[in-house]
Amino acid sequence: DGPAEGMVIDEETLEMMKDAYYEFRDWDKATGNPSKRKLEELNL
């Protein structure tokens, strides 16, 4: 149901999107955890 019904993205595109999101959030791409810099920025 809905406008995205049947749409699929390949694994390579998904990984590129995930990497871009992690970079935007300042998260480690390998672990998905916030970077040390991000934790310090948040005073954590």
C-alpha positions as CSV (number, residue, x, y, z in Angstrom):
1,D,0.0,0.0,0.0
2,G,1.1,3.5,-0.6
3,P,3.3,5.4,-3.1
4,A,6.4,3.4,-2.3
5,E,4.8,0.0,-2.8
6,G,7.1,-2.3,-4.7
7,M,10.1,0.1,-4.6
8,V,13.4,-1.5,-3.8
9,I,16.9,0.0,-3.2
10,D,20.0,-2.1,-3.8
11,E,22.4,-2.9,-1.0
12,E,25.1,-0.5,-2.4
13,T,22.7,2.4,-2.4
14,L,21.5,1.6,1.1
15,E,25.1,1.5,2.4
16,M,25.9,4.9,0.7
17,M,22.8,6.4,2.3
18,K,23.7,5.0,5.7
19,D,27.3,6.3,5.4
20,A,26.0,9.8,4.5
21,Y,23.6,9.7,7.5
22,Y,26.2,8.6,9.9
23,E,28.6,11.3,8.6
24,F,25.9,13.9,9.0
25,R,25.2,12.8,12.6
26,D,29.0,12.5,13.4
27,W,28.7,8.8,14.1
28,D,31.3,6.2,13.5
29,K,30.5,4.4,10.2
30,A,31.9,1.1,11.4
31,T,30.1,0.9,14.7
32,G,27.1,3.2,14.4
33,N,28.2,4.8,17.7
34,P,28.5,8.6,18.2
35,S,32.1,9.8,17.7
36,K,34.1,11.0,20.7
37,R,33.8,14.5,19.4
38,K,30.0,14.2,19.3
39,L,29.8,12.8,22.8
40,E,32.0,15.7,24.0
41,E,29.8,18.2,22.2
42,L,26.8,16.7,24.0
43,N,28.7,16.7,27.3
44,L,28.4,12.9,27.6
